[in-house]
């Protein structure tokens, strides 16, 4: 997750979270943050408990016993009707299996992990981030709804960060002065831009998914990391503008001596932490693959994964 330069996205890194604390956000939604803070997860994964009885648990998080106990405490005597997963990275989906054993609730939402394209020579090995054991009881299609008592969750397919990524829109709840809610997973966050890492992610799919959200009524986003996003459509438009400008920067640099991922990263990012250099390189790689597919980058350079990360 990367800092931005020369673009109009306003990032909010003021959010703090006490792992395990139950934070009411609306009369129907509570948040419990997992103790997995880090460069790629910010303060940790936000798990959302939706409803009172029955409830849905959205993005149960990493395989962590402390977080598991915190979720059971938050659930209390309520019946869990569904364990909902936005996508299959290890900070989101693994705890679903243990939670299913404890509650008997089905795992629904995102399907098994799949790549945007076959892995190629030169790709970075991303296996450490992927939950290959994810085996949902029900894979949702775009637009399909889960009825849970007086409310429902609608699946909104948003491939890009991963190809199975889904957001979820909350329906059937009328709350005064509260805009419609979307659980945005890793697709849209306030603290950073979303990492698109080939072959796991796909930049064109991501941009199309952002555009899709602008066509929807939900304007309050609850992301998987960081704080609530109000006026979400403005934030999404800023993200799209950022990616457009980034591509223009890359196209300009390709006309100079910046012909490797590493040299492009040096030119594109200011004061980049060493811990985020790989993420920055993968994001640049995603843009390069998109530009090459559009015929805007020099196809004569060969398959993009062969553009080495060294200078």
N, C-alpha and C positions, 0 to 999 in steps of 0.2 A: 504494500500500500504506500503510495508515493506522494511526496510533497510536490507542489506545482510551482511553475515559474512563468511569469508573463501571461497569465490567464486570469479570467474573472471568476473562478470558483472560490467561494468563501468557505474555508474549512473550519470546523469547530472541534478543537482539541481540548476544550475546557471540561469535557465530561469526565467525571470520576465515578468509580463503582466499587462498592465493597462486596467482594465475592460472597455469595450465599444470602445476601440481604434481599428480602422480598419487598419490591418497590411497586406500589399501586400506580398505574398510569392513567387508567380510566376505570369506571365502575366494573368493566368487564375484563380488563387486561392488567396482568401483573408481570413484572420482569425480575428474573434472577440471573445474575451474571456469574459465569464460570470463572474459576481461578486459573485462567490460562492466558494471562496478559503477555504480550510480546510484540515484536516489531511488525508482525503480520496480523495480529489479532487485537491490537490496541489494548484496552482494559480487560479484554476477555470476551467470550461468546455470550451474547444475550439470549437466554431462553425465555420464551413468553408462555405464560399460563393464561388461557383464554376461556372465559366463562366461569361459572361457579359450581354447578353440578347438573349435567356433566361438564367436564373441561377438556380442552385440547392442550397438549404440550407441544409447542412449536420450536424446532431446533434444540433438541435435548442437550447437544454439546458433546465434548470429548469424553472419552472413557476415563472418568475421574470419580473416585469414590466420594470425595468431599462434596462435589457438585451433585452427585446422585442423592446423597443424604439430604442436601439442601432442597432438592426438588421434592423429595418425599415429604419433607416437613411443610413445604408450601402447598402441596396437594392435599395433605391432611386426610379427611374422611371423604373427600369428593371422589366421584367416579371419573376415571380417565377414559374418555370415549375414543380418543385418537392421539397418536404420536405422529406429528407432522414434520416432515424433513424438507428443507428448501433445496439442498444439494449434498453431494457426497464427499466433502472434505472432512478430514478427521477432527476438526474443531467443531463440527456440526452434527454429524449423524451417528457416531459409534455408540453413544450412551442410549440410543433408541432401543437397542437389543436388551440391555439390562433393565431398562424401564418397562419394556414389554413383559419380561419375565415377572416383574414385581406387580404389575397392574393388570395384565391380560389384555391391554389395549392393542389394537392393530397399528402397525407402522404404515403410514400412507404418504403420498406426495411424490417426491422425486424418484425416478427409476434407478436401476443400477448405473454405476459410473460408466461413461463412455467418452472416448476422445473425439475431438473435432476432426482429426485426420489421423492416419496411421503414424505412429512414431517413426522418425527418420534419423539417419546418421547425423550426429551433431546436436540432437535434442538434449536438453537437460533432463535428467531423471527426476520425475516428480512423484515417484511412488510414495515417498514419505508423507505426502499431503493427502493421498487418496484413500478413501474407505472402500476397499474392494469387497468387503464382507457384507455390505449393505444389501439386504434382501427384503424389500417392502412387501407387505401383504396386499397392498393395492397401489398401483401406479396411476396417478391422476393425469388426465388429458387437459389441455388448455380449455378453460371455461367450465370444467366440471366442478360441481359444488359438493361439499360435505355438510350435511345437515347435523347440527349439534344443538339439540334443545331449541331455544328461541332464536338462534343465530346460525349462520352458515359461513364457511370459508370457501372462497372461489379460487381455484388454481389459475395462475397467470403465468404461462410459460415464458421465461425470460432467459433463453440460452445466451451464452457469451462468456461469463466467468467460468462456468462449466456448461457443458451442453445439456445437462439435465436440470439446470437451475430453474426454480420456480419461486415466484412471489405469491402471496396469498392476500386476497381482499376480504375484509370483514363485512358481512351483510346481515341485515335483519335487526340491527340495533339502532334505536333512535335516541341520541343523546343531545341535549340542548347545547348549542354553541361548540359542538365537536365535529370537525370535518371527517369525511370518510377515511377509513384507515387502510393502509396497505402494509403488510409485513414484507419488507424489501430484501431480506437476506443480505447477501454480499453484493447484490446488483447495484444498489444505490446506498451510499453511506455518507455521513456528514464529516467524518474525521479524515478521510483520505479518498483518493480515487480508487477504483476497483482494479485489481491486478488481472490482466488477461495474459495467460501464460500458455502458449502453444507447446505441445499439441492438446493440452487440456482445455484451453479456451480458444475463442474465435472472435476476432475484433469486429468483423462485419455483423455477425449475429448479435454481438453486444450492442452495437450502435442501433440496429433495428429494434432490439428489445427496449432500449431507452426511448426510442420514438413511439413505440407501442404504449408506454406508460403515459405519454403526453396526451394520448387519446382517451384515457380513462379518467373517471371523476375523482379518484382518491388523491387527496392533497396533503395528507399527514402520513408520513412513513415511519415505521418502527424497524430500524435496521438490526442486523445481527451483531454489529459492533458499534459502539459509540451511542451518541444521543439521538433523540427524536428529531426528525426533519419536518419542520413546518414550511408551508409554502413550497411543497416538494416539486411542483412543476417548474418553478424558477430554478431550482437546484439542478433538475434534470436538463433543462435547456443550457445551463452553464456547463454541465459535463459534456454535452454534445458539442458545444462551442470549443471547449478545451481540446477535445479529440480532433476536431477539424483543424484547429491551429497547430496542434502537434504534428499532424500529417503534413501540413504545409512546411513546417520547420524541417521535417525529415527530408522532404523532397528537395528543399533548398540545399541542405547539407550534403545530399548525395551528389550534387554537382561540384563539390569540393573534394578534399582529401579524406573526408570522413566516410570511409567505405566499409567499416566493420561495426558491429553492434557496440563494441567497447568504445570506439571513437565517437559514435553518435551519442552514447550516454554521456560522455565527457562534455559534449557541446550542449546537450539538452537540459541537464540537471545541475542546479546550483547547490553547493554544500551538501552533497548526497552522502548519507551515512553509509559506511562500508557494509553494514548489515542489510541495506536495501539495494545494493548495486545489482545483485542478481535479479531482483524483482523489476528494477528499472530496465535491465537488459531484455527481460522477457516481454515487457510491455512494448519496447521498441521493436522487438522481433515480431510481435503480433501486428503492429502497424506495417512493417515491411512485407509480411505475408499478404496482408490486405492490398497494399499498393501494387504488389507484383501480380496478384489475381486480377486487379483492375487494369493491368497493363500500364501502370504509371511509374513503376520502378523498372530498373534495367534487368530484364529477364536473362540477359547474357551473363549476369553474375552467377547464374546457377540457382539451385534450390536454396531458399533463404536459410534453412538450418545450417548450411555449410558456411554461412558468413560468421566467422569465428568471433568469440567473445574477447579474444586477446587483441591488443593493438597491433 
